[in-house]
Amino acid sequence: MTALRILLLAPDSNPDSISTSLVGYAHAEALARLHSVTLVTRRGNEEAVRRAQALFHSIEAISFPWLDRVNAWSLRWIFRYDYGSHALTAFNYPFSLAFEWRAWRRLRRRIMAGEFDVVLRLLPVTSVLPSPFAFFLRKGPIPFVIGPINGGLPWPRGFSQADKQKEWISNLRDVYRYLPFARATFRHAAAIIAGSSQTYAEFEAHREKLFFVPENGISRSLFSSPPNHSHREGKLQLIFVGRLVPYKACDLALRAAARLLRSGSAHFTVVGDGPERTRLEDLTRSLGVDKAVLFCGMLSHADTLQQLRAADVLVFPSIREFGGGVVFEALAVGAIPVVVDFGGPGDIVQPEVGYKVPLTSEGDVVSQIESVLQDLADNPAVRERLRYRGMSYARERLSWDGKAAIVTQILQWAVQRGPKPSLPPARHVSLHPRRHGTPS
C-alpha cells in the first residue's frame, strides 16, 4: 500500500476533549500512522494536539480571534456545553464555513502545487454542515472525500423522553439542503462515508460513491488491561454511562433493573451528569432501589473506563443515539451491552456479543430489558461467553486501526489507486419510521 498525502480537515479535533472532538482526533491519529497527514484544526486545539505527539506530518492551526471568542463564549454561557443541542449545530454553521474558507485561503497554493493527494473532511460529523472545500475542488486538482458523517435519525414517537428533549429547531432540519454549499458538498465529493445506517439511507441517491463505516472506534490501549470483575458480594454489576438528559433514557434502564436491585441480586452504577440527575435520584427512591444505585457524576475518561471494566452489563437504552461510543468501549473492556435496536448501537451490537431490543414503547422496552437482565443474572456462563466474544469482536472489527485501514481503501479508490472497496452493507432502515420509531 502506498502512503497517501492527506489534507485532513478536523476543526474540533482534540485528544483532551470528549464526544466527537475526541473521536475526530482518534480517527485522524490512526490515519497518521498509515499516511502523511496534515491536520487542519482550530488554534485552540493546537497545544493539546502537539502535546499528544501523534505522527502527523504537520499541523495547520486556523484562527479567527474574534469569531473564536464569540464561539467559546456562546458555548459556555448560551449552550452550557450541551454538545448534543441541535440549536448549537445550527449556530455553528457560519463558524464552520469561516474555518474552511480560512483554511482554503492558507492552503490553496500548496494544494494546486500538488503537495496533497486528497482532502478528507473528518469533522464536523453532522451531515447538515456543508463543506466549501467540495465546491473549491470541483474542478480538481485532487478529490474531496467527506465522512464519516452522521445524523438524520428521527425522534421516535410515543416516548416521553423524546417529547422532553426534542427541540423546535429539529423540525427545520431539512432546511440545510438549501444552504450555500449544501448540495455541492455531496454532488462534488469523490466519496461519502456514512457513519450509520440511517445516514446511509438518507444519502442513498449517491450510492455509487457511498460507503458505510461506523462513526466510532476503539483505542488500542483499551485492549491492554483485562476486565476487573471483583464483584461486591457476587452481585450482577450494571452500569449506565452518558449525559443525564432525557433521550439517553437512563430512567428506562433503572426501571428495567428495579426488580433485580430490590432483590439484592444486582448493583447499578450511573456515570454521568446532567439536568435529569435529580429526577433520576427521585426515581430510585420511588422504586425502592436508592441503596443499590450509585450516582458517580462526571468522571474522567480513564475513571469511566475503570468503572466499565468492573461492570458485567452496560444498560444503555438511549432512544436516539447516532454513534454510541460507550457501546464500543463496553465491548472492548468486557461489559455486555444491552441497547435498543435503533441508531448507532443497533448497527454495532450483534446477537453473539450483546442484546438489542426493538424500540416499541416505553413499557415494552422496560419489560424486554428486564427479561434480558434476569437471564444474565441467572446464567453466569452466558455472561462469560458474551463477554469474551465481545472483546474479540471489538479487537477485530471496531478498533481505530481497523477503521483507518477501511478508510484507506476508500481513499485509494477516490484517488484512482485501488479498486472500489467491498464493505459490509448498512442495515436497511426506513426514513419514515413507524409509530414508535421501529426500524423496518
N, C-alpha and C positions, 0 to 999 in steps of 0.2 A: 504494500500500500504506500503510495506516495503522499507525503505530508502536504497538506494544503496551507495556503497563507490566507487566514480567515480574519476579516474585519468584523468583530463581534460587538453588536450594539446591546448594551445591558445597563441602562442608566442607573438603576437602583440596586445593582449587584453589590452585595456587602456580606462578607463572611461572619461579621459580628451581629447581624440582624436576624430577623425571623421571617417566616412566611415566604412570599415569592422572592424577596431580596436574597435570602439565603439559598433558595432553590436556584435562582439565576446564577449566583456565584458558584455553587457546587457544579452545575452543568458546565459553565464556562471553564472552570478549573480542570474538569475531566477532559474536555476537548483540548485544552492546552497541553495535556500530557501526550497527545497524539499529533498535534498540528502546531504550526506557528500562528499563535492567536494574538492579535492586537485588540485588547479590551478597551471599549469606549464606555466610560461611566461618568457619573456626576463627580464634581470636585469634592463634595462632601464625603464620598466613599473611598477616595483615593488612598488616604492614610491606612484605613483598615485593610484594603486590598493589598497594598505593598507590604504591610506587616505580616500578612499571611504567607508571603513568599511563594506564591504559586508560579508555575513555569510559563508565565505569559511572555511573549516576545517583547511586548511593550504595553504601556497603559496610557491612554489618552483621557485626561480629565477635562470635562466640559463644564464651564461655569457661566451662569448669568447671575452675577452677585445679587442684584435687587430682586430678580424673579425667584432665586433660590431662597431669599429671606422671606418673601411672601408665601412661598410654598411651605417652608418649615413652620412659619407662624400659624398658618391656616391648619396644617396637620395637627399641631399641638392644641390650639385653642378652639377651633371650629369643629374639627372631626374627631378630636380626642383620641388620636391614633387608632381609629376604627378603620383598619385597612380593608375590611370587607364591605365598607359602605359604597353603594352604587353612586351616591352623590359625590363621593371622593373621586371615583373613576371619571365621572363627567367633569369635575373640577380640574382634573389633571390633563384634560385634552390639550389646552393651549401650551402647557408646560412640556408635554411630550413632543409637540410639533416644534417648539422652540429648541429643545435639546437636539433633535435630529437636524434641524436647519443649521445650528451652530456646528455640529459635527461634520456636516457636509461641507460647509464653508472651510473648515480647517483641513479636511482630508481629501477634498475632491482632486487636487493636483496629484496627490500620491496614488489615488485610485486610477486616474487617467494615465498615469505613468506606468501602470502595470505592477504596482507593489503588492496587490492582493489578487487572489483568485476568486473570492466570493465574499459577499456581505451576508451575514446571518443576524437577523434581529431576534434576540432571545427574550428580551424584556422590552416593554411590559407584556405580561402573559395574556391579558384580556384581549379578546378579538375586536373590541369596539374602538380601540385606539389605533388609528391607521398609521402608516409609515410613509413619510415623504420620500424616503430612500428608494422605494419601489418606483416612484414616478421619476426621480432623478436618474435612475439606472435603466429606464425603459428602453433606451437605445444602446445599452452597454456602457462600458466595455466588459463588465463582469456581471454574473447573475446575482439576483437578490433572493434570499430564502427567509421565510418567517416561521417562527414557532419553536417549541410547541405553544400554540395558542389555546385558550380555553374560554369558556363562557357559554351563554345561551341556555343554561339549564333553567327550565321553567319552575315557578313556585308551585309545589303540589297543593291541590285543593283539599279542603276538609281537615286541615291541620291547624290548630290554634297557634302553633309555633310560627308557621308561615304568616298568619294574619298579624302577629305581633311584629315580625321582623320586616316584612315587605315594605319597601319604600315607594313612595308615589312615583319617583323617577324611574322605577323599574318598568312602568307602563310605557315609557318613552324610549326603551332600549333600541328599537328598530330605526329610530331617527339617525343612528350613527351611519347608516348606509348612505345618507345624503350629505354627510360632512365632507369637506375638502380632503382629497386623497383616499377616501374610504374604498371606493370601488377600484381605484388604480392600484391600491396595495395588493389586492388578491388577483387582479387581472394581469399585472406585470410580474408577479412573483414567479420564479422558476420552479419553486416547490413550496408547499404549505404543509406544515406539520401540525396536526390536530392532537391536543393533549387529552381528549376524552371522546367517548363515542357520541355524545350529544353534539359537540363541536364538529366532529366529522360529518354528522348528518346535516348540520347547518350549511356546511361548505361543500356538499357532495356534488354540486354543479361543477366543481373544479377537480373531480375525482381522478383525472388523468395525471395530475401533479400533486395529489393529496395523499398524505401518509398518516397513519395512526401510531403515535408514540406517547405513552402516558407521561403526564407532565412531571411528576416527581421521581426521585431516585433515592438511593441509599449510599451513604459514605462507606468506604472500605473499612474505616475504623470501627464501625458497628459490629463487624464480624469477629473482632479480636477478643471480645470478652464473652464468656458463657452466661446463660441466664442465671439469676440468683434467686432460687426458689427455697429460701429458708422460711417456710410458712409459719405464720403465727398460729399455733395450736391446730395445725393441719387444715386450716380453713381455705376455701377457694378464694384466691386473691383476684378481685375485679378492679378494673381501672377505667376511668374516663379521662381523656386528655383533650383540651380545647378551650377556646374562649367560652365563657358562660354567657352566651347570647341565645335568644330563642331558637334559631334554626339549627343550632348544634344539638338540641333536644336531649340534653343531659337529664331532664325530667323523665323522659321515657325510659332511659337507662335505669334510673333509680326505682321507678315503679316496677320495671321488669325484674329487678333484683330483690325487691322487698321481701318476698316470701323466704328466700334463702337467708337474707340478712336477719330477719326476725327469728329464724330457727337457730341462728348461731353457726350456720354452715359456711358463711362467706363474710368477707370484709371488702368494703368498697373505698377506693381512693380516688378523689376528684382532683385533678391537676389543672389549674387554670383559674382565671378570674374574669369578672365582668358584671354587667348590670343585673344579671339573673341570680347572682350568688345568694342574696338574702332570701329570695323566693325559694331557691333550691334548699337552703338550710331549713326554712319553714316546712318544706315538703317532707324532708327526712323526719322531722318531729311529728308531723301529722301521720306519717306512715309507721311511726314507732321504730325507726331504724337509725336514729341520730347517733346512737352509741357505736354503731357498726360502720359509720361513714366518716372519713377523714377528708376535710377540705384543706388542701395544701396551699391554695393560692397560686400565683405565678411563680414558676421555678425556672432556673437557668436550663438551657438545653441539656447540659450534662446531667443535672439533677433529675430532669424529666426522664431521660433515658435510664437512669438508675431505678426510678420508680417502675418504668415499663419492664425492665429486666426482672424485677421482683414479682411481677404480676403473672397470673395464669391466663386471664382473658381481658382483652380490650373491648369494652362495650361502647360502641360508637354509632348510635342511630341517627346521625346528622341527616336531616331531611333534604338538604340541598348543598352537597359538597362537591366541589369541582375536582380537586386533586386528591385530598385526603392523605397528606404526607405522613400523618401519625400512623396510618394503617401500614404504610411501607415500613416504618420504623418498628412497629409492633411485630410484624412478621420477622424482621431481621433479628430481633432480640428474644424471640420465643414466646411472645404473648399472642394468643389465638384471637383473631379479630371476629367480632360479631357486628355486622353492619346492615344497613338497608340496601336493597338492590336498586340503587339509583345514583347517577353521577359517577364520580371517580372511584369511590370504594367498590361500587358494583362492577366496574371494569377490572379491578385488581384481584378481589377475593374470589378464589375458586373453591369448589367443594372439598378438594383434598387438603386445603390449608386453613379453612375457616367457614364461617356461616354468613349468608346474606338472606334477609327475609324480605318479602315483597312489601313495597310501600303502599299499603292499602288504606288503613285508617289508624288513628292513634291507639284505640283499644286493641285492634288486631295485632299491630306491631308489638305492643307491650306483651300480649299473650304469647306471640311466637317467640320473642326473645326470652321470656320467662321459661318456656319449654326447653329452649336450647341450653340455657344456663343450668337448669335442673339436670339435663342429660350429662353435661360436662362435669357437674358436681358428683354425679353418681358413677362416672366412668373415667377414672384416672388414666387407664390405658389409652383411651381415645385421646385424652388431652396430650399425652406424651407423643402419640403418633402424629397428631396435627401440629404440635409444636416443632418437631424436628423436620417434618415435611415443609412447614412454612419457612423455617430458616434456610433450608436448602433452596427452596423456590426463590426466596429473596436474593440469595447469593448469586444464583444462576441467571435470574431474569430481571431483577429490579435495581441492580447497582448502577451508580453513575458511570462506571467504566463500561458496563454493557450498553447503556443508553448512548454514550459517546460513540461507541462502535456502530450502533444503528444509525445515528445521525450522520456519521461519516459516510455510510453507504449512500444516504440521500444527497449529501453534498457532492460526493464524487459523481453521482448521476447528474446533478444540476450543472456541474462544470464539464460534463461530457467525457468523464474519465472512467466511467464504470457503468455496468448495466443497471436498469431500474430495479430497486430492491423489491423482493417479495416478502412482505412483512405480514404478521398475523393481522387479520381484519378487525375492524372495530365491531362492536356489537350493533345489531340493528335496533335502533330506538325510534320512537315516534316524536316528531317535533311538536305534536299536539297531543299531550298525554291525556289518558282517560281521567275520569272524575278525581281520583285520588293521586294522580301523577304516576301511575304504574307504567313502566316501560312496556311497549308492545313486544 
